[in-house]
Amino acid sequence: MTGANILFVDDEKNILGSLSRVFRKEGYGILLAESGECGLDLLRHNSVAVVVSDQRMPGMGGVEFLKKVREASPDTVRMMLTGQADSSEIAGAINEGGAYRYITKPWDDEELKQIIKAAVERYNLLAENRRLQEATMKQNAELFELNQTLEARVEEKTRKIRDNFFSFVGLCGDMIELHDQLSGGHCKRVAVLSRGLGQRLGLKGFELESLWAAALLHEIGLIGVPREVLEKPEGDLLDSERALIMNNPALSQEIISRIDILRQSGLVVKSHMECFDGSGYPDRLKAGEINYGSRILSVCREYDRLRHARRPYSKVEALAVIERGRGRKFDPDITEAFLKFASEIKDGYEDQMIGHARNAMLPVNMKIEVQDIAPGMVLAKPLASGRGRLLVGQGTILTGALIEKVLNFHKIDPITDLVEVVAQPVAN
């Protein structure tokens, strides 16, 4: 994290001096500009992770400046510094300048440090996504070169791409969980439910994989939003806080769609907060206008949110809420399928289910040596190294590429415990 450049832009020298003193010992590169024009010039000559701009400046205002920063350096995290919380200007900063957050003057030094730290982490995540996209593009180019070779080699390359797809998505899910354990657990459970319901509804192949990836990553855009904002009742949210949360579907789509193979997942994520009657967001789509995978994700997300609320709903209560949303919030046919699907999931197995067909028997767990793990197995518990480092999260489907990485790490930091996986279904 240290070494990242932070650009502060304010027409008041004393403000810039105060900001510089706050971050003098934090390990960042500090860039200061007294106008939007000077800020853009520094941006052209430096790699900048975070920009913090004053709201009102002579000449180029803060909203216009952030808009130009967004055009020049889309990955740079943009923030607004304001002495007067004008909701219309804040909304402009979010909608036009793509502002990640706004900060009020006077600020709290420690809180500001934490905000900047979260913003740098987000920038690093985007940089990692870009690196993975380049790796995927390189793999696609290699696949094209192999197109005229033997069929067996083509099939092998296809398998590797598929493995890398699962590895990438699983890695992102683990990063979300490391950043926020509550959001990470929620996303993994929703991915399990969405995959199972998708199978019940006839999805398979890439369509099912895209739904699973979308469910696992549907809250990636909320990384960096303070937990206290996410836990506020909807009626208590400030306009600016509501705008941040409602921007999640579009921002999540933007992040994951940088990977070509996840573009379909991005479409699913963007519409997962739409309602069947047209009252949702961001585009107020209704009925058949809403992506089919989004309609599946919507009901699974709501069910898990209810079951793991601060005052958790019982299974009966949660299903009753889903039933009341039929035709209003949720697709009636998908609601019907989900109610039947959920009724077959016994308490205590929801975190482990990968797909549960009608009348299928429940899975059980088994413990095996790390050398015995195989592609297709599902982790029933997180897999950690001997020193306690988390390697793979609970619920992850093991692939050949992922197993190879685990075994390589095992040589360096031996895994001492048995690996617990979900076994094939057996009769009770």
Secondary structure, DSSP 4 states (H G I P E B T S, - for coil): -TT-EEEEE-S-HHHHHHHHHHTTTTTPEEEEESSHHHHHHHHHHS--SEEEEESS-SSS-HHHHHHHHHHH-TTSEEEEEESS--HHHHHHHHHTT--SEEEESSPPHHHHHHHHHHHHHHHHHHHHHHHHHHHHHHHHHHHHHGGGS-HHHHHHHHHHHHHHHHHHHHHHHHHHHHH-HHHHHHHHHHHHHHHHHHHHTT--HHHHHHHHHHHHHTTGGGTTS-HHHHTS-GGG--HHHHHHHHTHHHHHHHHHTTSGGGHHHHHHHHTTT--TTS--SSS---GGGS-HHHHHHHHHHHHHHHHTSSSPPPHHHHHHHHHHTBTTTB-HHHHHHHHHHHHTSPTT-TTT-S---TTPPPP-EEEE-GGG--TT-EESS-EE-TT--EEE-TTPBP-HHHHHHHHHHHHHS---SPEEEEPPP---
